[in-house]
Structures are given as C-alpha cells and as structure tokens.
C-alpha cells in the first residue's frame, strides 16, 4: 500500500513536472542556501508528498536542490528519494551518477586516503571502460577484483565490499548485510550507488563530492526516464537523436571555431574534461618522466571547482603537488609564471599550468606576447640539465571564440591544451557538456586525455551532444551580440557612477578578439577602517543585485551563469564560484554576465535608480 502511494505520487510528479527541472543547468541562488543544499529540497518535497500535492506551482517553489547538475538537481533528488524509500534506506545514501565507473572510483578514493582494503565483486561484466591496471597504476587506488554469481554467497570482509551489477530494472535492489556499497549500472542512463549500513555513512559526503568535482549526477533527462521505468511506464516516445551525425557536426564546428586540426574531446561537463586532462597528463608523466615530481600550477583565486579538483588529485598521489599562481589584482600572470617555472625547473619536475584567460572574476588578460616568451623559454635544472617544458592548460570559457591554439596562434610554439565549459556559450546554458582541444605541439597528449575521459565514463551524452550541435554553430554571433550589450552597460556605469571600479577588457583587447560579456564591479565604499569599508561594500553589492532582481524579475537573475541565451545574471564569486577557495583569496565583488537578448535600457534605468538612492 505504501509502495503504491509512492509510485502513484511519482507518476503525478512526472505529469506535472516544472519545465526547469528538465532544462535548467545552473541553480538559482535566490532559492538556494548552500549550507542546506543537500537537505532543504527533500525536506520540503516530503511535505508535498505527505499532503499528496503534486501541483506544478508547488513543485516550482521548492528550493534549489544541490547545485548545478553535477552535484544533483530536482529529478536526481526525487529518483534517489524514491529508491531509498523502496529499500528502507536514507535518501542521502542513494547517489546517482551519469558515469558508470566513477561511483566505484569514489569509494576507492576514500579508502585510499583511509588506508582501508576494498574488494570489488561483480556479476556478469564490469563496464568496458573499467581498466583495473590503469586505475591502480595512475590513480593509486588499491583493490581486489572478483566475479561472483549472485549476492547470496558474499561473506564478511575486513574492509569495504563494493558489489557491482548491471540491472535492467530500476528500484528494487537485493541488499545483504555484507555489502557496503551496492552499485547498480544502467547502460543507457548511468548508475546508482547505495551506501549500506550506519558504519558507512561517513562515505556519503565524500562520494557526493567526487560527483561534484570529477563527474556529474545522472542527467535530468535520464533521471526522467529512470523514474518512468520505476513506475512501470515505458520511456517517452522521443525521436532518437542521430548521435554520430551530431557529434561530427560538433567536432567540425569546434575545429572551425578554434582553428585546430585535431578532433576535440567532448565531456559531460567542464570539470569532467578538466579531470581527464589532469589524469591524462599524470599518466603521460608517469610513462615519459619516470620518478619525477609532477607540479600542477593553479591560481589560488580561480574558479572553486578547478582549485578544489587540482588539490583533490594531489591529495591522492605522493608525486603530485599543487603550486599557487597569483594572477589577479596586483599580481602579473607573466611574472608569476616566470617565478614558478624557475622553481620547478630547479627541482627537475614536470610543470603543468592551469590558467583562465580572461581571469575570473577580474576579467584580466595578460600580455600574451610576454606570456608566450615566458612559456617558451628553455630552463635549466639545478644540475645543469634541460628542464622539462611546461604544458599550458587554458580555461578559455570566458572567450571560447579566441583562436589561441591555431597554427598561427599566440601559443603555437608551446604545448597547449584549451578547454571550455559547455554550459556557458557553447550550449547557451542548455547543457553542461564541455570540450577540449590541443594545438599541434600537444596533439600527442590527447590520446592519454581521451583514455581517462573514457575510463571515467565522462563523455558527453547523446542529448548533450545534440544540444551542442544545435547551439554551437551560432556561438560566435551570440558572443558578439552579448559583448555589445556588455560594453554599452559598462560605459553607462562609468558615466553614472565613475567612482566604481570596473574590471572589463579594454577596447584595444576587444579589437584583438577578446569580447567577453562578463565584468566585475567594485562599488564605491566608505568607512573609517578596512573592515567597515569591506562590510559597507558587501552590503552595497547585495542592494544592487536585489534591486535588479526585484525590478526586472523576468530577466535579472541571481545565478552563477554566463553565456545564456537570454537575460542578465548576477553573483558574488566569493559566495558561489569560489566556494572552496581559501578565504583570503576570495573576491567579494559583484560579477555581472549579460546575454545577447535582454532589455538593456531597462537595466540602465534600474542602475540609475540605484545610483540615486546611494547618493541621496
């Protein structure tokens, strides 16, 4: 009876689903409380379930579930909740993945750090991508692997028992006390991991964090299909996309946009791509620079996911270290790279540099010719040998139209890889899929990167590829139109509030092709002490943002977004994108992102009202 009630409620949910639950890729900060991110949605959803309320309006008012679709979203939360209910588990202990291998890696990662034994038992076959030898040699994970007939013969083990099975059915799982982690793989949808027993609850947040940083949750579209299967309905009769044709179109478009010759790699998110780059380069260094230390050089105030992921990789591997690269404010990227590369050369270590151009959130572009010189410079080790040349890993999400890696591009003489978060301009906010390309000098590294993209089962899904195929061809036109709106808004702010400090590209840089549509705004402040001035400025940031949202709710959003098709997006990086960055390196300034389609005059009018209020 209880099960029937649950399944009937899920059926009603699927009939009344808010459109955003399937289509929104970025969370709304106006209904998001990060400290309650993993609980608030389900607590209020439970109340709707108790009242049998499945109205679309009521569902739309639920607070944001998790953040982005990497850590989770409304449909993944509902799917996990339903499976937990059917199996008498806590909802937080059911975790869905788009990847079929990363849930296994997530358990292995924690057990590596805890120095705990792991046995992986499986029925049938493991996913083709699961390469046990590489997982042990490159990731450093330790485990025993054994095929079994069924769960009944599983006995007690001194460590963690991970049971992996490929299931057609969703929902009812055969858990036994000797299974610590049950991973149900669904070839077309992803996988679902169940944490079994109170003794394993400490794994939950660690596994969720792997999902947040190295992969994504099961996608909204696939969660919808999984929920349909759960209630016994066949999947919607949607026209199957022509995956190969879409992928070919996407790859050709990326070649055209980037002016590179090799095929791009498509990942399920920007961080999925970045993780493949990092692990692929670690793999290459282990083979070609045996015994040498590996140094990932990362700006300390860059996007929190990049910063956090790099440090997570280093935490697992004794020969990998993260070194800071100060790039913003009073720091010059070129000088910082010169200093850090000289240091790495003296150690005869392997240098990998991750940097954003333009930087985030200060939107600064270094002197590219000087940057090229410092990256191309031959250095000596402490013993007089030739130092290993760096690989420059460029996050060009803010300017995906700039052809850094073309044969005549500024970085043509060095080993360089560029990657882009596809949730921004490539898809217009419709998909999280990301991609990376390499120049001719770094072409050979793509094979290793692709190996780890496939091993982690982090390639873009068919639907993500279909969305990119529709959106990428118009990307450069949208970038140009959004830049024009941004330049006009920046100029208006300069006129009406000249005391504000605006970080945006110069007209000269724009003429060279750097046309981002995001700027940061350091509002004028006052106070007798630094603390008073900082407090006043933060309050002013929030006042401006709230005015924009309240006055133009149909367009202005409090959201971590960029490159969307419509509207204007506001955020404070220190409280969103820099969430895991060290406090001293955070930027408590307003970051504003404009789209090609928005009411610019209305935004100017509201900003003018704001200026009048703070000056009155």
Secondary structure, DSSP 8 states (H G I E B T S, - for coil): -HHHHHHHHHHHHHHS--HHHHH--S-BGGG--GGGTTTHHHHHHHHHHHTT---HHHHHTS---SSHHHH--HHHHHHHHHHHHHTT--GGGEEEES-SSHHHHHHHHHHHHHT--EEEEESS---TT--HHHHHHTS----EEEE-S-STT----SSEEEEEEE-SS-S-----TT-SEEEEEETTTEEEEEE-SGGGTTHHHHHHHHHHHHS--S-HHHHHHHHHHHTT----------HHHHHHHHHHHHHHHHT-SS--EEESSHHHHHHHHHHHHHHHHHHHSTT--EEEEE-TTS-HHHHHHHHHHHHH-TTEEEEE---STT--HHHHHHHHHHHHHHTT-EEEEEEESS-TTT-----HHHHHHHHH---B-TTS-B----EEEEE-GGGTTS-TTSTTSTTTTSEEEEEE-TTTTTTTTS---EEEEE-GGGTTHHHHHHHHHHHTT-B--HHHHHHHHHHGGGHHHHHHHHHHHHHHHHHHHHHH-TTSEEE---HHHHHTT---SEEEEE-----SSHHHHHHHHHHHHHHHHHHHHHHSTTTEEEBS--S-SBSEEEEEGGGTTTTTS-GGG---SEEEEE-SBS-HHHHHHHHHHHHHHHH-
